[in-house]
Amino acid sequence: MEYFIALAINVLIAGLVLIAGWTIGNYANKKINNIKKLDDTIKSFLAPSAKYIIFILSILMILQQFGVQTTSLLAIFGAAGLAIGLALQGTLSNVSAGMMLLILRPFNVGDFISCGSTSGTVKTIGLFATELATLENIYIFVPNSNLWNTDIQNFSRNDMRRQDLIFGISYNDDINKAFKTIEKTIEKDERIILDEGKVPQIMVTNLGESSVDITLRIWSASSDFAALKVGTMKSVKEALDKDGISIPFPTRTIEMVQPANEATKAASKKKAA
């Protein structure tokens, strides 16, 4: 009877420890996610890690309660972990890559990045993979080792970005007039940065087959990049049309030449006649 009473007490304590571990783990997870000063990238990794570490510690306490030698158990787990690690080298490479991404921070949650042929907004950075969403809101699951082993372009890291917009005008149009038209148009847009060293530039950059290419170089906040591009293209096109400056279409001149053999036969017939 004493044995069963002791066993029942141990089971009760184990249950309470398990419930406490799970509750405290969820509380720690929620508490870390609510820290405003902590970066979202760190939250996505630290919060679930803290939760499961607390839960694992509670399981170890339960095993000790039942007299299991956790030291020997940890040694067995260590050996098993080594064997599993050798078998899952590719998976563990994702873990190490995820740790390096969290330490070096080439991107954060919410950044728009491009890596190889994949582009999208970073949603979460996990221990094994990073989740992205494309501009069409398509879900992408990228293993961390793929990110670590390729060049990463972060379009959100810098506060300001430059863009070059090209407008082609006819060879018959006045270049200086086109410059003034474009300059007046962009003066109205407050999104364009006018700081020293980032003043808008208007220049001829190419003499094409059917047009003179004028490049407009402007700086803006990274958040305004896409909207500014489409807005400026529209407003400059309308301004050029209003001032009578044409944007020509590519043209081709086709000359029909009579084949040499047919020309010789025609000449021979004419001479015989």
C-alpha positions in Angstrom: 0.0 0.0 0.0 2.8 2.4 0.8 4.4 1.7 -2.6 1.2 2.6 -4.4 0.7 5.7 -2.3 4.2 6.8 -3.1 3.7 6.1 -6.8 0.4 8.0 -6.8 2.1 11.0 -5.2 4.9 10.9 -7.7 2.4 10.7 -10.6 0.6 13.6 -9.1 3.8 15.6 -8.7 4.8 14.7 -12.3 1.5 15.8 -13.6 1.8 19.1 -11.8 5.3 19.7 -13.0 4.3 18.9 -16.6 1.4 21.3 -16.4 3.6 24.0 -14.7 6.3 23.5 -17.3 3.9 23.8 -20.2 2.2 26.9 -18.6 5.4 28.6 -17.8 6.7 27.8 -21.3 3.7 29.4 -23.0 3.9 32.4 -20.7 7.6 32.9 -21.6 6.7 32.6 -25.3 4.0 35.2 -24.9 6.1 37.5 -22.8 9.0 37.5 -25.2 6.7 38.2 -28.2 5.3 41.2 -26.2 8.7 42.9 -25.7 8.5 45.9 -27.9 12.2 46.7 -27.9 13.1 43.2 -29.1 13.5 42.8 -32.8 10.9 40.7 -34.6 13.6 38.5 -36.1 14.9 37.6 -32.6 11.4 37.1 -31.3 10.6 34.5 -34.0 13.5 32.4 -32.9 13.8 33.1 -29.2 10.2 32.8 -28.1 9.5 29.2 -29.3 13.0 28.1 -28.2 12.4 29.3 -24.6 9.0 27.5 -24.6 10.4 24.1 -25.5 13.6 24.5 -23.4 11.3 25.0 -20.3 9.2 22.0 -21.3 12.2 19.8 -21.7 13.5 20.8 -18.3 10.2 19.9 -16.7 10.4 16.5 -18.3 13.9 16.0 -16.9 12.6 17.0 -13.4 9.8 14.4 -13.8 12.3 11.7 -14.7 14.4 12.6 -11.6 11.2 12.3 -9.5 10.8 8.7 -10.6 14.5 8.0 -9.8 15.8 8.0 -13.4 19.5 9.0 -13.6 19.3 11.9 -15.9 23.1 12.1 -16.2 23.3 8.7 -17.8 20.2 9.5 -19.9 21.8 12.7 -21.2 24.9 10.8 -22.2 22.8 8.3 -24.1 20.9 11.2 -25.8 24.3 12.8 -26.6 25.5 9.6 -28.3 22.2 9.2 -30.1 22.3 12.8 -31.1 25.8 12.4 -32.6 24.6 9.4 -34.7 21.5 11.3 -35.8 23.6 14.4 -36.6 25.9 12.4 -38.9 22.8 11.0 -40.7 21.2 14.4 -41.0 24.1 16.6 -42.0 22.0 18.5 -44.5 19.3 19.2 -41.9 21.9 20.3 -39.3 23.5 22.6 -41.9 20.1 24.4 -42.0 20.3 24.8 -38.2 23.9 26.2 -38.3 22.9 28.5 -41.2 19.9 29.7 -39.3 22.1 30.6 -36.3 24.5 32.5 -38.5 21.6 34.4 -40.2 20.4 35.4 -36.7 23.8 36.5 -35.6 24.9 38.4 -38.7 21.4 39.6 -39.6 21.6 40.2 -43.4 17.8 40.7 -43.2 15.0 41.1 -40.7 11.4 40.0 -40.5 9.5 42.4 -42.8 12.4 43.0 -45.3 11.9 42.4 -49.0 14.8 40.2 -50.2 16.0 38.4 -53.2 18.2 35.3 -53.1 18.9 33.5 -56.4 15.6 33.2 -58.3 13.5 33.7 -55.1 12.2 37.1 -54.0 9.7 38.0 -51.3 9.0 39.6 -47.9 10.4 37.8 -44.9 7.7 36.5 -42.6 9.5 34.3 -40.2 13.1 33.1 -39.6 13.1 29.6 -38.1 15.7 27.2 -37.0 15.5 25.2 -40.2 14.0 27.5 -42.8 12.9 31.0 -43.6 9.3 31.7 -44.8 8.7 34.3 -47.5 5.7 35.8 -49.2 6.0 37.0 -52.8 4.4 40.2 -54.1 1.5 38.0 -55.3 1.3 36.7 -51.7 2.6 33.2 -52.6 4.1 31.3 -49.7 7.7 30.3 -50.1 9.6 27.9 -47.8 13.4 28.4 -48.1 15.9 26.2 -46.3 18.4 28.3 -44.4 21.4 26.7 -46.0 20.1 27.9 -49.4 20.1 31.5 -48.1 23.4 31.2 -46.4 25.1 29.8 -49.6 23.9 32.4 -52.0 24.0 36.2 -52.5 21.2 38.0 -50.7 19.9 41.3 -51.9 18.0 43.3 -49.2 15.8 46.0 -50.8 14.6 47.2 -47.4 17.9 47.6 -45.5 18.9 51.1 -46.7 16.6 54.0 -45.9 17.0 55.6 -49.4 17.2 54.1 -52.9 18.1 55.5 -56.3 16.3 54.7 -59.6 17.0 55.6 -63.2 14.0 56.3 -65.4 14.6 56.4 -69.2 12.4 58.4 -71.6 13.0 58.4 -75.4 12.2 61.4 -77.5 12.3 62.0 -81.2 15.5 63.3 -82.9 13.4 66.2 -84.2 12.4 67.3 -80.7 14.3 70.0 -78.6 16.4 68.2 -76.0 16.6 71.3 -73.7 12.8 71.7 -73.8 12.4 68.1 -72.8 14.8 68.6 -69.9 12.8 71.6 -68.7 9.5 69.7 -69.0 10.8 66.8 -66.9 12.3 69.1 -64.3 9.1 71.0 -63.9 7.2 67.7 -63.5 9.4 66.3 -60.7 9.5 69.5 -58.8 5.9 68.9 -57.7 6.6 65.5 -56.1 7.6 65.8 -52.4 8.7 62.1 -52.3 11.9 62.9 -54.3 14.9 63.7 -52.1 16.6 67.0 -52.8 19.5 66.7 -50.4 23.0 67.6 -51.4 24.6 64.7 -53.3 21.2 63.3 -54.2 19.8 66.1 -56.4 17.8 64.8 -59.4 19.8 64.5 -62.6 18.5 64.7 -66.1 20.9 63.7 -68.9 21.2 62.2 -72.4 22.5 58.6 -72.0 22.0 57.1 -75.4 21.4 57.9 -79.0 19.2 55.0 -80.1 18.1 53.8 -83.5 14.9 55.8 -83.4 15.1 57.9 -80.3 17.3 60.1 -78.0 17.2 58.5 -74.6 17.0 60.8 -71.6 17.7 59.4 -68.2 16.1 60.8 -65.0 18.0 59.9 -61.9 16.2 60.4 -58.6 16.5 59.4 -55.0 13.6 58.5 -52.6 12.8 56.7 -49.4 12.9 52.9 -49.9 9.2 52.7 -48.9 8.3 55.1 -51.8 10.4 53.4 -54.5 7.7 51.5 -56.4 4.9 54.1 -56.1 7.3 56.9 -57.1 8.4 54.9 -60.2 5.0 54.3 -61.6 3.8 57.8 -60.7 6.7 59.6 -62.3 6.5 57.5 -65.5 2.9 58.6 -65.9 3.3 62.2 -65.0 6.4 62.7 -67.2 4.7 61.0 -70.2 1.6 63.3 -69.8 3.9 66.4 -69.5 5.9 65.5 -72.6 2.6 64.9 -74.6 1.3 68.3 -73.4 4.5 70.1 -74.6 4.4 68.4 -78.0 7.4 66.2 -77.4 6.9 62.8 -79.0 8.1 59.4 -77.8 8.8 57.7 -81.1 8.2 54.1 -82.0 11.0 52.0 -83.5 10.8 52.1 -87.4 12.3 50.0 -90.1 12.8 50.8 -93.8 12.5 47.8 -96.1 13.9 48.0 -99.6 12.9 45.4 -102.2 15.9 44.3 -104.4 15.5 42.2 -107.5 17.6 39.0 -107.4 20.7 39.1 -109.6 19.7 36.1 -111.7 16.3 37.5 -112.6 17.9 40.9 -113.4 20.4 39.2 -115.8 17.6 37.3 -117.6 15.6 40.5 -117.9 18.6 42.3 -119.4 19.3 39.5 -121.8 15.7 39.4 -123.1 15.8 43.2 -123.6 19.1 42.9 -125.6 17.8 40.1 -127.8 14.7 42.1 -128.5 
